[in-house]
Amino acid sequence: MQASPQHRYYPITLILPDYVPNERDLLSIAAEFSVLWVVLLSSAWLLMAQYVKELGTKDRLTVLWFVLCQYQIAGYVAANAYDVQVAHSMSSSRVTMS
């Protein structure tokens, strides 16, 4: 049997045959993630400033909060689309009419 590479997850004796250690450092991952969110939220802010001029700062910040939450949910669904589809089909097949 082929030995899997060492991982940092518990239990240590767990065999993860497809485990690949991350080659990027945490700072570069965090910087890329931050730049992505700054671009997205800045774009939303500028679009609101151009098309919805009557919104105040508090209202714009509220809209940015909803944009942030929506993209996190959409990202989760996109990353786990198959699992979400299977879970939905399983839950809908359990519905019984009384």
Backbone as ProteinMPNN parsed JSONL, in Angstrom:
{"seq_chain_A": "MQASPQHRYYPITLILPDYVPNERDLLSIAAEFSVLWVVLLSSAWLLMAQYVKELGTKDRLTVLWFVLCQYQIAGYVAANAYDVQVAHSMSSSRVTMS", "coords_chain_A": {"N_chain_A": [[0.846, -1.186, 0.0], [0.505, 2.21, -0.795], [2.017, 4.932, 0.841], [0.376, 7.764, 2.168], [0.884, 11.346, 1.849], [2.073, 13.278, 4.657], [-0.249, 14.938, 6.735], [-1.914, 17.73, 8.389], [-4.161, 17.247, 9.827], [-6.554, 15.982, 12.185], [-7.763, 12.796, 13.094], [-4.29, 12.036, 13.244], [-3.55, 9.611, 12.198], [-5.302, 9.184, 10.175], [-5.973, 8.232, 6.873], [-5.408, 9.91, 3.991], [-5.572, 9.649, 0.85], [-5.545, 11.284, -1.457], [-4.519, 13.677, -0.651], [-3.001, 16.808, -0.988], [-0.472, 18.912, -0.126], [-0.777, 22.424, 0.607], [0.727, 24.79, -1.489], [0.961, 27.49, -1.497], [1.489, 30.434, 0.475], [-0.145, 31.682, 3.45], [-0.457, 34.483, 3.52], [-0.437, 35.313, 0.802], [-2.745, 34.075, -0.129], [-4.714, 35.299, 1.482], [-4.364, 37.961, 0.664], [-5.102, 37.849, -2.049], [-7.794, 37.093, -1.777], [-8.764, 39.319, -0.379], [-8.358, 41.404, -2.244], [-10.127, 40.595, -4.233], [-12.648, 40.92, -2.909], [-12.551, 43.68, -2.384], [-12.591, 44.757, -4.97], [-15.097, 43.787, -5.871], [-16.925, 44.922, -3.967], [-16.329, 47.642, -4.24], [-17.084, 48.066, -6.873], [-19.848, 47.647, -6.645], [-20.451, 49.777, -4.932], [-19.788, 51.996, -6.557], [-21.582, 51.636, -8.679], [-23.996, 52.017, -7.323], [-23.639, 54.694, -6.604], [-23.747, 55.895, -9.078], [-26.232, 55.165, -10.24], [-28.263, 55.134, -8.27], [-28.759, 57.646, -6.712], [-30.062, 58.754, -4.511], [-29.648, 57.262, -2.226], [-28.419, 57.099, 1.079], [-25.35, 57.03, 3.05], [-25.528, 55.037, 5.067], [-27.531, 53.403, 4.008], [-26.27, 52.542, 1.662], [-24.126, 51.099, 2.74], [-25.597, 49.063, 3.918], [-26.63, 47.805, 1.634], [-24.202, 46.926, 0.554], [-23.539, 45.029, 2.483], [-25.511, 43.093, 1.976], [-24.778, 42.386, -0.62], [-22.277, 41.245, -0.124], [-23.036, 39.019, 1.462], [-24.713, 37.647, -0.356], [-22.956, 36.913, -2.446], [-21.298, 35.175, -1.08], [-23.051, 33.077, -0.485], [-23.777, 32.34, -3.101], [-21.283, 31.544, -4.036], [-20.799, 29.33, -2.402], [-22.866, 27.601, -3.242], [-22.147, 27.301, -5.931], [-19.667, 26.025, -5.663], [-20.417, 23.686, -4.476], [-22.365, 22.475, -6.032], [-23.255, 19.972, -7.01], [-23.621, 18.481, -4.626], [-25.591, 20.038, -3.397], [-27.679, 19.731, -5.224], [-28.168, 16.967, -5.069], [-28.912, 16.754, -2.366], [-31.226, 18.296, -2.423], [-32.857, 16.794, -4.169], [-33.079, 14.488, -2.681], [-34.427, 15.396, -0.392], [-36.814, 16.262, -1.5], [-37.875, 13.893, -2.396], [-38.658, 12.665, -0.116], [-40.908, 13.834, 0.769], [-44.191, 13.392, 1.746], [-47.617, 13.08, 1.089], [-50.282, 13.667, 3.244]], "CA_chain_A": [[0.0, 0.0, 0.0], [1.29, 3.44, -0.928], [1.828, 5.838, 1.972], [-0.098, 9.098, 1.795], [1.711, 12.391, 2.443], [1.676, 13.708, 5.99], [-1.184, 16.062, 6.788], [-2.015, 18.363, 9.699], [-5.522, 17.054, 10.304], [-6.713, 14.959, 13.211], [-6.638, 12.103, 13.697], [-3.078, 11.975, 12.427], [-3.49, 8.301, 11.538], [-6.26, 9.169, 9.078], [-5.343, 8.078, 5.564], [-5.965, 10.788, 2.969], [-4.742, 9.282, -0.299], [-5.463, 12.349, -2.462], [-4.111, 14.913, 0.008], [-1.896, 17.557, -1.575], [-0.212, 20.076, 0.732], [-0.898, 23.725, -0.025], [2.03, 25.334, -1.842], [0.932, 28.947, -1.339], [1.466, 30.862, 1.866], [-1.401, 32.266, 3.901], [-0.503, 35.903, 3.185], [-0.825, 35.489, -0.602], [-4.156, 33.675, -0.251], [-5.519, 36.356, 2.107], [-4.27, 39.155, -0.173], [-5.931, 37.618, -3.24], [-9.178, 37.117, -1.323], [-9.094, 40.706, -0.041], [-8.451, 42.176, -3.488], [-11.383, 40.188, -4.877], [-13.765, 41.564, -2.234], [-12.458, 45.134, -2.572], [-13.062, 45.033, -6.337], [-16.531, 43.536, -5.935], [-17.679, 45.899, -3.187], [-16.118, 48.963, -4.845], [-17.944, 48.122, -8.062], [-21.224, 47.837, -6.187], [-20.557, 51.142, -4.402], [-19.781, 52.929, -7.687], [-22.855, 51.488, -9.401], [-25.023, 52.699, -6.523], [-23.414, 56.136, -6.688], [-24.112, 56.369, -10.409], [-27.621, 54.913, -10.627], [-29.211, 55.334, -7.175], [-28.129, 58.776, -6.035], [-30.771, 59.178, -3.303], [-29.281, 56.442, -1.071], [-27.423, 57.647, 1.993], [-24.209, 56.161, 3.341], [-25.989, 53.867, 5.821], [-28.243, 52.525, 3.079], [-25.276, 51.93, 0.772], [-23.416, 50.083, 3.51], [-26.521, 47.942, 4.057], [-26.634, 47.114, 0.348], [-22.923, 46.216, 0.447], [-23.623, 43.857, 3.337], [-26.294, 42.085, 1.268], [-23.947, 41.925, -1.737], [-21.281, 40.356, 0.463], [-23.698, 37.766, 1.852], [-25.216, 36.953, -1.541], [-21.856, 36.287, -3.176], [-20.819, 34.027, -0.309], [-24.014, 31.998, -0.695], [-23.642, 31.895, -4.487], [-20.021, 30.828, -4.125], [-20.984, 28.018, -1.777], [-23.694, 26.774, -4.116], [-21.363, 26.977, -7.124], [-18.619, 25.071, -5.309], [-21.034, 22.441, -4.013], [-23.602, 22.354, -6.803], [-23.704, 18.58, -7.062], [-24.121, 18.1, -3.314], [-26.842, 20.758, -3.17], [-28.68, 19.109, -6.082], [-28.493, 15.662, -4.504], [-29.644, 16.973, -1.128], [-32.564, 18.779, -2.785], [-33.644, 15.694, -4.72], [-33.366, 13.563, -1.589], [-35.437, 15.975, 0.49], [-38.106, 16.325, -2.188], [-38.425, 12.553, -2.555], [-39.156, 12.23, 1.188], [-42.175, 14.512, 1.067], [-45.36, 12.553, 1.561], [-48.891, 13.786, 1.257], [-51.125, 12.976, 4.227]], "C_chain_A": [[0.889, 1.247, 0.0], [0.97, 4.375, 0.226], [1.367, 7.2, 1.473], [0.809, 10.145, 2.434], [1.182, 12.791, 3.818], [0.751, 14.916, 5.905], [-1.257, 16.574, 8.217], [-3.395, 18.179, 10.315], [-5.568, 15.925, 11.319], [-7.857, 14.045, 12.838], [-5.47, 11.982, 12.716], [-3.004, 10.672, 11.648], [-4.467, 8.177, 10.375], [-5.537, 9.098, 7.746], [-6.106, 8.95, 4.559], [-5.161, 10.567, 1.686], [-4.581, 10.397, -1.322], [-5.026, 13.682, -1.866], [-2.897, 15.52, -0.687], [-1.656, 18.773, -0.689], [-0.304, 21.379, -0.057], [0.492, 24.303, -0.283], [2.098, 26.847, -1.678], [0.887, 29.309, 0.136], [0.159, 31.595, 2.181], [-1.535, 33.731, 3.497], [-0.938, 36.115, 1.732], [-2.284, 35.101, -0.825], [-5.061, 34.768, 0.317], [-5.503, 37.626, 1.268], [-5.146, 39.007, -1.421], [-7.413, 37.687, -2.893], [-9.627, 38.55, -1.032], [-9.245, 41.572, -1.282], [-9.75, 41.857, -4.22], [-12.576, 40.911, -4.245], [-13.74, 43.085, -2.391], [-12.968, 45.511, -3.958], [-14.574, 44.874, -6.422], [-17.328, 44.615, -5.199], [-17.501, 47.32, -3.706], [-16.979, 49.13, -6.084], [-19.396, 48.355, -7.673], [-21.438, 49.253, -5.668], [-20.643, 52.153, -5.544], [-21.06, 52.842, -8.508], [-23.994, 52.154, -8.632], [-24.872, 54.207, -6.616], [-23.872, 56.686, -8.03], [-25.614, 56.263, -10.674], [-28.648, 55.175, -9.531], [-28.645, 56.42, -6.273], [-28.799, 59.145, -4.71], [-30.438, 58.319, -2.077], [-28.221, 57.141, -0.225], [-26.323, 56.622, 2.263], [-24.637, 54.908, 4.088], [-26.711, 52.885, 4.909], [-27.278, 51.832, 2.122], [-24.488, 50.845, 1.49], [-24.294, 48.849, 3.737], [-26.573, 47.13, 2.769], [-25.329, 46.336, 0.164], [-22.915, 44.958, 1.314], [-24.396, 42.734, 2.635], [-25.537, 41.541, 0.05], [-22.918, 40.924, -1.231], [-21.894, 39.002, 0.808], [-24.153, 36.97, 0.635], [-24.095, 36.26, -2.298], [-21.25, 35.13, -2.395], [-21.751, 32.837, -0.497], [-23.885, 31.453, -2.118], [-22.343, 31.124, -4.682], [-20.11, 29.444, -3.517], [-21.777, 27.095, -2.691], [-22.928, 26.38, -5.374], [-20.296, 25.93, -6.824], [-19.193, 23.701, -4.945], [-22.321, 22.144, -4.768], [-24.129, 20.925, -6.823], [-24.303, 18.159, -5.728], [-25.452, 18.769, -3.007], [-27.965, 20.122, -3.98], [-29.111, 17.764, -5.519], [-29.309, 15.82, -3.226], [-31.069, 17.445, -1.417], [-33.421, 17.634, -3.306], [-33.988, 14.683, -3.638], [-34.466, 14.113, -0.691], [-36.798, 16.035, -0.195], [-38.703, 14.938, -2.374], [-38.993, 12.026, -1.236], [-40.501, 12.864, 1.536], [-43.336, 13.577, 0.786], [-46.61, 13.375, 1.833], [-49.743, 12.992, 2.235], [-52.567, 13.161, 3.91]], "O_chain_A": [[1.893, 1.313, 0.71], [-0.196, 4.592, 0.557], [1.889, 7.726, 0.49], [1.44, 9.87, 3.454], [-0.008, 12.657, 4.101], [0.961, 15.81, 5.085], [-0.738, 15.949, 9.141], [-3.751, 18.901, 11.246], [-4.725, 15.028, 11.311], [-8.855, 14.521, 12.296], [-5.667, 11.845, 11.509], [-2.45, 10.638, 10.549], [-4.46, 7.172, 9.665], [-4.58, 9.839, 7.522], [-7.295, 8.745, 4.317], [-4.159, 11.248, 1.47], [-3.556, 10.448, -2.0], [-5.154, 14.717, -2.52], [-1.901, 14.842, -0.941], [-2.561, 19.59, -0.518], [0.047, 21.431, -1.236], [1.339, 24.305, 0.61], [3.185, 27.424, -1.716], [0.317, 28.58, 0.947], [-0.541, 32.062, 1.282], [-2.634, 34.173, 3.163], [-1.733, 37.014, 1.46], [-2.979, 35.729, -1.623], [-6.065, 35.122, -0.301], [-6.524, 38.306, 1.167], [-5.849, 39.944, -1.801], [-8.199, 38.276, -3.635], [-10.735, 38.946, -1.394], [-10.164, 42.387, -1.362], [-10.397, 42.753, -4.763], [-13.42, 41.453, -4.958], [-14.793, 43.711, -2.518], [-13.703, 46.488, -4.1], [-15.258, 45.73, -6.981], [-18.29, 45.158, -5.741], [-18.429, 48.124, -3.622], [-17.537, 50.201, -6.322], [-20.093, 49.159, -8.292], [-22.475, 49.864, -5.927], [-21.472, 53.063, -5.508], [-21.566, 53.859, -8.981], [-24.862, 52.786, -9.235], [-25.869, 54.925, -6.698], [-24.335, 57.824, -8.108], [-26.205, 57.168, -11.264], [-29.813, 55.42, -9.844], [-28.117, 56.136, -5.198], [-28.172, 59.786, -3.866], [-30.908, 58.626, -0.981], [-27.255, 57.699, -0.746], [-26.367, 55.496, 1.767], [-24.159, 53.818, 3.776], [-26.524, 51.674, 5.024], [-27.456, 50.655, 1.808], [-24.212, 49.792, 0.917], [-23.796, 47.724, 3.749], [-26.56, 45.899, 2.81], [-25.348, 45.209, -0.329], [-22.349, 43.937, 0.924], [-23.994, 41.572, 2.687], [-25.651, 40.358, -0.269], [-22.712, 39.876, -1.843], [-21.328, 37.959, 0.481], [-23.997, 35.75, 0.598], [-24.267, 35.127, -2.749], [-20.735, 34.189, -2.999], [-21.287, 31.707, -0.653], [-23.885, 30.238, -2.319], [-22.315, 30.144, -5.426], [-19.555, 28.488, -4.059], [-21.403, 25.939, -2.891], [-23.045, 25.245, -5.837], [-20.048, 25.044, -7.643], [-18.521, 22.68, -5.095], [-23.269, 21.612, -4.19], [-25.329, 20.704, -6.666], [-25.372, 17.549, -5.692], [-26.342, 18.149, -2.426], [-29.083, 19.985, -3.484], [-30.303, 17.457, -5.496], [-30.289, 15.104, -3.023], [-32.009, 17.041, -0.734], [-34.586, 17.512, -2.928], [-35.064, 14.086, -3.664], [-35.349, 13.365, -0.272], [-37.827, 15.874, 0.462], [-39.921, 14.811, -2.5], [-39.734, 11.043, -1.235], [-41.15, 12.46, 2.501], [-43.441, 13.029, -0.311], [-46.632, 14.248, 2.701], [-49.911, 11.782, 2.078], [-53.427, 12.651, 4.628]]}, "name": "protein", "num_of_chains": 1, "seq": "MQASPQHRYYPITLILPDYVPNERDLLSIAAEFSVLWVVLLSSAWLLMAQYVKELGTKDRLTVLWFVLCQYQIAGYVAANAYDVQVAHSMSSSRVTMS"}
